[in-house]
């Protein structure tokens, strides 16, 4: 696995959690997704 997925992949994953999210909600979800990948990165 790459250290971090591309921003396009992060947004795609964030949209999968809430398909009707507005831009602010999408930003918050994407931030949580990035934190998830950061945690995975530092565990390895």
N, C-alpha and C positions, 0 to 999 in steps of 0.2 A: 504494500500500500504506500502511496505517496504520503509525504508528510502532511500536506494539506490538499484538498481537492480545489479545483478552479473555482473562481467566484460564480461562474455560470452553474456549476454543479451545486454549490452551496445554496444559491437562490432557488434552484429546482427542488432541492430537498426541503427548503423552507416553505415553498408553495405547496408541497405535498402534505404538510401538517395542517394548513388552512387555505383552501383554494379561493376563499372570498376575502382574504386579508387585504386591507388597504396598505399603502406604502409604509406607514409608520409601524403597523403590526408586522409587516414583512421584514422590515429592518430589525425589529426586536427578535423575531424568530431566527433570522439569519445570524444575528449575534450569538444566540444560544447555540446554534449549530456550530459556529466557529469555536465556541468554548468547548463543545464536545470533542471536536477534532484536536484542539489544543491539549485537552486532558489525555487523549489517546497518545498523542505525540510524546508527552512527557512521561508516560508510563513505560515507554519503550527505551 
